[in-house]
Amino acid sequence: MNIYTPAEDTRPERAILVGLRDSKGNETNDSLKELGLLVDTAGGLVAGSLLQKRKSVSPRTFLGKGKVDELKGLIRQHSADVVVFDEDLSPGQVRNLEKELGIKVVDRSEVILHIFALRARTREARVQVELAQLEYQLPRLTRLWKHLSRLGGGIGTRGPGETQLEVDRRRVRERIATLKKHLAGVEKERRVQRRKREDIFKVSIVGYTNAGKTTLFKALTEAQAFVEDRLFATVDATTRRLRAERTSPVVITDTVGFIRKLPHHLVTSFRATLEEVVQADLLVHVVDSSSSSASHQMEIVEEVLTEMGAGAKPTIVALNKTDIAEEESLQGLRYKCPLAVEISALRKHNVSSLVTRILQAARSEKSLATVEIPLTEKRLISQLRRSCEFVKERMLTDKVRIQLWAGRRELGKLTRRGFSVRTN
């Protein structure tokens, strides 16, 4: 993984995973297994694991003394380079553990942030990830300050009486302020873009990481998007038009996947991107029906959506990967979501049924109307053609009569401009 420090060789870092054991044993196993996948995605190699009873957590080192000694043995046995905790650690716990163990210690949030940094492709995503990383690192600078020289340096950079740590904290805070200012500009630009799409039905694809959201996005839009069978293959939001014949314009946005224990700094930094979900007219919640944790993953996604203020959005549940799911698992999900659409995005199986449901939702927001517009209003007719579904057109002497499906906003604009509008 090589978090914060450059790689000296190409050998994957060997990691020992540490998790908490509680009464919900299955959830613990799923969480630790997922942590292993995160480590793999980050470029590490899982060498071993250790469980600590939740009630025995130490405020100083997270682990009890006996478990620390057991962990030291695992580190020696597997020649481990890093210990990865499944829970968030305080800066003090990290310092104490690294002193005790003699190797690097990171937590789940740090690994997720590292993966996002690896995956970010657009400038906007890189800025969002850097902001999340810096806000996470700021209280941990006592172990990181020697790696921050890239933020600036040289004669005149240290103020009177400042220690190196104080200088680095100041640099980080200045960088955070710069990034926040940049993202404020991004948010303003996105608001302008959304205003331009006010009359267009907007759909956001949401779901747990690696549920197949980007594969479905490609199937719906025929867009060229990066797809990989790994966690967080997509961290950049992408919007494209739905490919369907004779339909009102519908735009689809592929969003970043959710995961249990999603770092708070990441959600905050990606506010501009996640706002696409909040502003959507419809959500398509993609569920990996082949996962034994499908129901729990659905609950996590719903919790994050509620925190974002999108919990009450109209939603279509798409049970994905049904071609490889166990029938028993599918039966349980059918009972939980009787109106769900069963698909295989990879094989494009039954995706047409999902498209039909999306178009039904889009049309429910519109009214069938007949309008008469002078032939001189070529620009207006062109705009309506982009934002509405034309049913039929009839040329008259000096105007055109159009039957179309249009939203209240569009019909209101036409009425205010004095054009003949008759709802059917």
C-alpha positions as CSV (number, residue, x, y, z in Angstrom):
1,M,0.0,0.0,0.0
2,N,2.8,2.4,0.9
3,I,0.5,5.0,2.5
4,Y,2.3,8.3,2.8
5,T,5.8,7.0,2.1
6,P,7.2,6.2,-1.4
7,A,7.8,2.6,-2.3
8,E,11.4,1.5,-2.2
9,D,10.6,-1.7,-4.0
10,T,7.7,-3.3,-5.8
11,R,7.0,-6.0,-3.1
12,P,3.4,-5.6,-1.8
13,E,3.2,-4.6,1.8
14,R,2.3,-7.5,4.0
15,A,-0.6,-6.6,6.3
16,I,-2.0,-7.9,9.6
17,L,-5.7,-7.1,10.0
18,V,-7.2,-6.3,13.4
19,G,-10.9,-6.3,14.0
20,L,-13.4,-6.3,16.9
21,R,-15.4,-9.4,17.9
22,D,-18.9,-8.8,19.3
23,S,-22.1,-10.8,19.5
24,K,-22.7,-10.4,15.8
25,G,-20.1,-12.7,14.6
26,N,-21.2,-12.8,11.0
27,E,-21.0,-9.0,10.7
28,T,-17.5,-9.1,12.2
29,N,-16.4,-11.6,9.6
30,D,-18.0,-9.7,6.7
31,S,-16.3,-6.4,7.9
32,L,-12.9,-8.1,8.3
33,K,-13.2,-9.8,4.9
34,E,-14.2,-6.5,3.3
35,L,-11.1,-4.9,5.0
36,G,-9.0,-7.5,3.4
37,L,-10.5,-6.6,0.0
38,L,-9.7,-2.9,0.7
39,V,-6.1,-3.8,1.5
40,D,-5.9,-5.8,-1.7
41,T,-7.3,-2.9,-3.7
42,A,-4.8,-0.6,-2.1
43,G,-2.0,-2.9,-3.3
44,G,-1.3,-4.7,-0.1
45,L,-1.2,-8.4,0.8
46,V,-3.1,-9.8,3.7
47,A,-0.8,-12.0,5.8
48,G,-2.9,-12.6,8.9
49,S,-5.6,-11.3,11.2
50,L,-6.4,-10.8,14.9
51,L,-9.7,-10.2,16.7
52,Q,-10.2,-8.2,19.9
53,K,-13.3,-8.4,22.1
54,R,-15.2,-5.1,21.9
55,K,-15.6,-4.7,25.7
56,S,-11.8,-5.1,26.1
57,V,-10.8,-2.1,24.0
58,S,-8.0,-0.1,25.5
59,P,-8.1,3.8,25.2
60,R,-4.3,3.8,25.0
61,T,-3.5,1.1,22.4
62,F,-7.0,-0.1,21.4
63,L,-5.8,-3.7,22.1
64,G,-5.2,-5.1,25.6
65,K,-1.7,-6.0,26.6
66,G,-2.1,-9.7,25.8
67,K,-3.4,-8.9,22.4
68,V,-0.5,-6.5,21.7
69,D,1.9,-9.3,22.5
70,E,-0.1,-11.7,20.3
71,L,0.1,-9.1,17.5
72,K,3.8,-8.8,17.9
73,G,4.1,-12.5,17.4
74,L,2.0,-12.4,14.2
75,I,4.2,-9.5,12.9
76,R,7.3,-11.6,13.4
77,Q,5.8,-14.8,12.0
78,H,4.6,-13.1,8.8
79,S,7.3,-10.5,8.4
80,A,4.5,-7.9,8.3
81,D,5.1,-4.3,7.2
82,V,1.8,-2.7,8.4
83,V,-1.1,-3.4,10.8
84,V,-4.5,-2.4,9.5
85,F,-7.3,-1.8,12.0
86,D,-10.9,-2.2,11.0
87,E,-12.0,0.6,13.4
88,D,-10.9,4.2,13.5
89,L,-8.0,4.9,15.8
90,S,-7.2,8.1,17.6
91,P,-3.9,9.8,16.8
92,G,-2.7,8.8,20.3
93,Q,-3.5,5.1,19.8
94,V,-1.6,5.1,16.5
95,R,1.4,6.7,18.1
96,N,1.4,4.2,21.0
97,L,0.8,1.2,18.8
98,E,3.6,2.1,16.4
99,K,6.0,2.6,19.4
100,E,5.0,-0.8,20.7
101,L,5.0,-2.7,17.4
102,G,7.8,-1.0,15.6
103,I,5.9,-0.9,12.2
104,K,3.4,1.3,10.5
105,V,-0.2,1.3,11.9
106,V,-3.2,2.5,9.8
107,D,-7.0,2.3,10.2
108,R,-9.8,1.5,7.8
109,S,-10.5,5.2,7.0
110,E,-6.8,5.7,6.0
111,V,-6.9,2.8,3.6
112,I,-10.2,4.0,2.0
113,L,-8.7,7.5,1.5
114,H,-5.6,5.9,0.0
115,I,-7.7,3.9,-2.5
116,F,-9.6,7.1,-3.4
117,A,-6.3,8.8,-4.1
118,L,-5.3,6.0,-6.4
119,R,-8.6,5.9,-8.2
120,A,-9.3,9.6,-8.7
121,R,-8.9,10.5,-12.4
122,T,-10.4,14.0,-12.8
123,R,-9.0,17.1,-11.2
124,E,-12.1,17.6,-9.2
125,A,-11.9,14.1,-7.7
126,R,-8.2,14.6,-6.9
127,V,-8.9,17.9,-5.1
128,Q,-11.7,16.3,-3.1
129,V,-9.5,13.3,-2.1
130,E,-6.6,15.6,-1.1
131,L,-8.8,17.7,1.1
132,A,-10.2,14.6,2.8
133,Q,-6.7,13.2,3.3
134,L,-5.3,16.5,4.7
135,E,-8.2,16.9,7.1
136,Y,-7.7,13.4,8.3
137,Q,-3.9,13.8,8.6
138,L,-4.0,17.2,10.4
139,P,-4.3,15.8,14.0
140,R,-1.8,13.1,13.2
141,L,1.0,15.3,12.0
142,T,3.3,14.2,14.9
143,R,4.1,11.1,12.8
144,L,3.7,12.6,9.4
145,W,5.5,15.9,9.4
146,K,8.7,14.6,7.8
147,H,6.6,13.6,4.7
148,L,5.0,17.1,4.2
149,S,8.0,18.9,2.7
150,R,6.3,18.7,-0.7
151,L,3.8,21.3,0.5
152,G,6.5,24.0,0.4
153,G,9.7,24.9,2.0
154,G,12.9,27.0,1.9
155,I,14.2,30.2,3.3
156,G,11.6,32.4,5.0
157,T,8.9,29.6,5.4
158,R,9.2,29.3,9.2
159,G,7.8,32.1,11.3
160,P,9.6,33.5,14.5
161,G,9.5,30.9,17.2
162,E,7.7,28.2,15.1
163,T,8.7,24.6,15.5
164,Q,8.8,22.4,12.4
165,L,5.5,20.8,13.5
166,E,3.8,24.2,13.8
167,V,5.1,25.1,10.4
168,D,3.7,21.9,8.9
169,R,0.3,22.4,10.6
170,R,0.2,25.9,9.2
171,R,1.0,24.7,5.7
172,V,-1.6,22.0,5.9
173,R,-4.3,24.5,7.1
174,E,-3.3,26.9,4.3
175,R,-3.6,24.1,1.7
176,I,-7.0,23.0,3.2
177,A,-8.2,26.6,2.8
178,T,-7.0,26.7,-0.8
179,L,-8.7,23.4,-1.7
180,K,-12.0,24.4,0.0
181,K,-12.0,27.6,-2.0
182,H,-11.5,25.6,-5.2
183,L,-14.3,23.2,-4.3
184,A,-16.6,26.2,-3.6
185,G,-16.0,27.2,-7.2
186,V,-16.8,23.7,-8.3
187,E,-20.1,23.7,-6.4
188,K,-21.0,27.0,-8.0
189,E,-20.3,25.6,-11.4
190,R,-22.3,22.5,-10.8
191,R,-25.3,24.6,-9.6
192,V,-25.1,26.4,-12.9
193,Q,-25.0,23.1,-14.8
194,R,-28.0,21.8,-12.8
195,R,-30.0,24.9,-13.6
196,K,-29.4,24.2,-17.3
197,R,-30.8,20.7,-16.7
198,E,-33.8,21.8,-14.6
199,D,-36.3,20.6,-17.2
200,I,-34.5,17.3,-17.8
201,F,-35.4,14.2,-15.6
202,K,-32.3,13.3,-13.5
203,V,-31.5,9.8,-12.3
204,S,-28.6,8.9,-10.0
205,I,-27.2,5.4,-9.7
206,V,-26.4,4.6,-6.1
207,G,-25.3,1.5,-4.2
208,Y,-22.7,-0.3,-2.3
209,T,-19.2,-0.4,-3.7
210,N,-18.6,-3.1,-6.4
211,A,-22.4,-3.7,-6.8
212,G,-22.1,-3.1,-10.5
213,K,-23.2,0.5,-10.8
214,T,-20.7,1.5,-13.5
215,T,-21.5,-1.6,-15.5
216,L,-25.2,-0.7,-15.4
217,F,-24.3,2.9,-16.2
218,K,-22.6,1.7,-19.4
219,A,-25.6,-0.5,-20.3
220,L,-28.0,2.4,-19.9
221,T,-26.0,5.1,-21.6
222,E,-23.5,3.2,-23.9
223,A,-20.8,5.4,-22.3
224,Q,-17.2,4.4,-22.2
225,A,-16.6,4.0,-18.5
226,F,-13.8,2.2,-16.5
227,V,-15.1,-1.0,-15.0
228,E,-13.1,-3.3,-12.7
229,D,-14.1,-6.0,-10.2
230,R,-12.6,-4.2,-7.3
231,L,-13.8,-1.9,-4.5
232,F,-14.2,1.8,-5.5
233,A,-13.3,1.3,-9.2
234,T,-15.3,4.5,-9.7
235,V,-14.8,7.7,-7.6
236,D,-15.6,10.3,-10.3
237,A,-19.2,11.2,-10.9
238,T,-20.1,10.9,-14.6
239,T,-23.4,12.0,-16.3
240,R,-24.7,10.8,-19.7
241,R,-28.0,10.7,-21.5
242,L,-30.2,7.6,-21.3
243,R,-30.2,5.7,-24.6
244,A,-33.8,4.9,-25.4
245,E,-35.9,5.5,-28.5
246,R,-38.7,8.2,-28.6
247,T,-38.3,9.3,-25.0
248,S,-38.2,12.5,-23.0
249,P,-34.5,13.4,-22.2
250,V,-33.3,11.5,-19.2
251,V,-29.8,11.9,-17.8
252,I,-28.1,9.2,-15.7
253,T,-25.3,9.9,-13.2
254,D,-22.9,7.2,-12.0
255,T,-21.8,8.0,-8.4
256,V,-19.2,6.8,-6.0
257,G,-20.1,3.6,-4.1
258,F,-20.8,3.5,-0.4
259,I,-19.3,1.2,2.2
260,R,-19.7,0.5,5.9
261,K,-17.7,2.9,8.1
262,L,-17.3,5.4,5.2
263,P,-14.9,8.1,6.4
264,H,-16.7,11.3,7.5
265,H,-14.0,13.5,5.9
266,L,-14.6,11.8,2.5
267,V,-18.3,12.4,2.6
268,T,-17.8,16.1,3.5
269,S,-15.1,16.6,0.8
270,F,-17.2,14.9,-1.9
271,R,-20.2,17.1,-1.1
272,A,-20.2,18.7,-4.5
273,T,-20.2,15.3,-6.2
274,L,-22.8,13.7,-3.9
275,E,-25.1,16.7,-4.4
276,E,-26.0,15.1,-7.7
277,V,-27.7,12.4,-5.7
278,V,-29.6,14.9,-3.5
279,Q,-30.8,16.8,-6.6
280,A,-31.8,13.7,-8.6
281,D,-35.5,13.1,-9.4
282,L,-35.0,9.4,-9.1
283,L,-32.5,7.0,-7.6
284,V,-31.6,3.6,-8.9
285,H,-30.3,1.6,-6.0
286,V,-28.1,-1.2,-7.4
287,V,-27.7,-4.3,-5.1
288,D,-25.3,-7.1,-5.5
289,S,-27.7,-10.0,-5.1
290,S,-24.8,-12.5,-5.2
291,S,-23.4,-11.1,-2.0
292,S,-24.2,-12.9,1.3
293,S,-24.3,-9.4,2.9
294,A,-26.7,-7.9,0.3
295,S,-29.4,-7.0,2.9
296,H,-26.9,-5.4,5.3
297,Q,-25.3,-3.5,2.4
298,M,-28.7,-2.1,1.4
299,E,-29.2,-0.9,4.9
300,I,-25.8,0.9,4.9
301,V,-26.6,2.6,1.6
302,E,-30.0,3.7,2.9
303,E,-28.3,5.1,6.1
304,V,-25.8,7.1,4.1
305,L,-28.6,8.4,1.8
306,T,-30.6,9.5,4.8
307,E,-27.6,11.3,6.3
308,M,-27.2,13.1,2.9
309,G,-30.8,14.2,2.9
310,A,-31.7,11.9,0.0
311,G,-33.4,9.1,2.1
312,A,-36.9,10.0,0.9
313,K,-36.1,10.1,-2.8
314,P,-38.2,8.0,-5.2
315,T,-36.1,4.8,-5.7
316,I,-36.1,1.8,-7.9
317,V,-34.1,-1.1,-6.5
318,A,-32.2,-3.1,-9.1
319,L,-31.1,-6.5,-8.0
320,N,-27.9,-7.0,-10.0
321,K,-25.8,-10.1,-10.7
322,T,-28.8,-12.3,-10.6
323,D,-27.1,-14.6,-13.1
324,I,-24.6,-15.7,-10.4
325,A,-26.8,-15.3,-7.3
326,E,-28.0,-18.2,-5.1
327,E,-31.8,-18.7,-5.4
328,E,-32.2,-18.7,-1.6
329,S,-30.5,-15.3,-1.4
330,L,-32.7,-14.0,-4.3
331,Q,-35.9,-15.2,-2.5
332,G,-34.9,-13.2,0.6
333,L,-34.3,-10.1,-1.4
334,R,-37.5,-10.5,-3.3
335,Y,-39.4,-10.7,0.0
336,K,-37.6,-7.5,1.2
337,C,-38.0,-5.6,-2.1
338,P,-41.1,-7.0,-3.9
339,L,-41.0,-4.2,-6.6
340,A,-37.3,-4.6,-7.4
341,V,-36.1,-5.2,-11.0
342,E,-33.9,-8.3,-11.4
343,I,-31.0,-7.7,-13.8
344,S,-27.6,-8.7,-14.9
345,A,-25.9,-5.4,-16.0
346,L,-22.9,-7.3,-17.3
347,R,-25.0,-9.5,-19.6
348,K,-27.6,-6.8,-20.1
349,H,-30.3,-9.2,-19.0
350,N,-33.6,-7.5,-18.3
351,V,-32.0,-4.1,-18.4
352,S,-34.9,-3.1,-20.8
353,S,-37.4,-3.6,-17.9
354,L,-35.4,-1.2,-15.8
355,V,-35.4,1.3,-18.6
356,T,-39.1,1.0,-18.8
357,R,-39.5,1.7,-15.1
358,I,-37.2,4.7,-15.4
359,L,-39.2,6.1,-18.3
360,Q,-42.5,5.5,-16.5
361,A,-41.1,7.5,-13.5
362,A,-39.9,10.3,-15.9
363,R,-43.3,10.5,-17.7
364,S,-45.2,10.6,-14.4
365,E,-43.5,14.0,-13.8
366,K,-44.9,15.3,-17.2
367,S,-48.2,16.1,-18.8
368,L,-49.4,15.4,-22.3
369,A,-50.1,18.7,-24.0
370,T,-50.7,20.3,-27.4
371,V,-48.9,23.6,-28.1
372,E,-49.0,26.0,-31.1
373,I,-45.7,27.9,-31.8
374,P,-45.0,30.3,-34.6
375,L,-42.5,29.0,-37.2
376,T,-40.3,32.0,-36.5
377,E,-39.5,30.6,-33.0
378,K,-37.0,28.1,-34.3
379,R,-34.8,28.3,-31.3
380,L,-37.6,27.6,-28.9
381,I,-38.8,24.6,-30.9
382,S,-35.2,23.3,-30.9
383,Q,-35.1,23.7,-27.1
384,L,-38.4,21.9,-26.6
385,R,-37.2,19.0,-28.8
386,R,-34.2,18.6,-26.5
387,S,-36.1,18.7,-23.2
388,C,-39.5,17.2,-24.2
389,E,-40.9,14.1,-25.9
390,F,-42.6,15.0,-29.1
391,V,-45.5,12.7,-29.9
392,K,-46.6,14.3,-33.2
393,E,-46.2,17.5,-35.2
394,R,-48.4,19.2,-37.7
395,M,-47.4,22.1,-39.9
396,L,-50.0,24.9,-40.2
397,T,-49.8,28.1,-42.3
398,D,-47.5,30.1,-40.1
399,K,-47.1,27.9,-37.0
400,V,-46.5,24.3,-35.9
401,R,-48.9,22.3,-33.7
402,I,-47.0,19.9,-31.4
403,Q,-48.3,17.2,-29.1
404,L,-45.7,16.5,-26.5
405,W,-44.9,15.3,-23.0
406,A,-43.7,18.3,-21.0
407,G,-43.1,19.2,-17.4
408,R,-45.0,21.9,-15.5
409,R,-42.0,24.3,-15.7
410,E,-41.8,24.1,-19.5
411,L,-45.6,24.4,-19.9
412,G,-45.6,27.4,-17.6
413,K,-42.9,29.1,-19.6
414,L,-44.9,28.6,-22.8
415,T,-48.1,30.0,-21.2
416,R,-46.3,33.0,-19.8
417,R,-45.0,33.8,-23.3
418,G,-48.6,33.8,-24.6
419,F,-48.4,30.6,-26.7
420,S,-51.5,28.4,-27.0
421,V,-51.1,25.5,-24.5
422,R,-53.8,22.8,-24.1
423,T,-53.3,19.8,-21.8
424,N,-54.9,16.6,-23.0
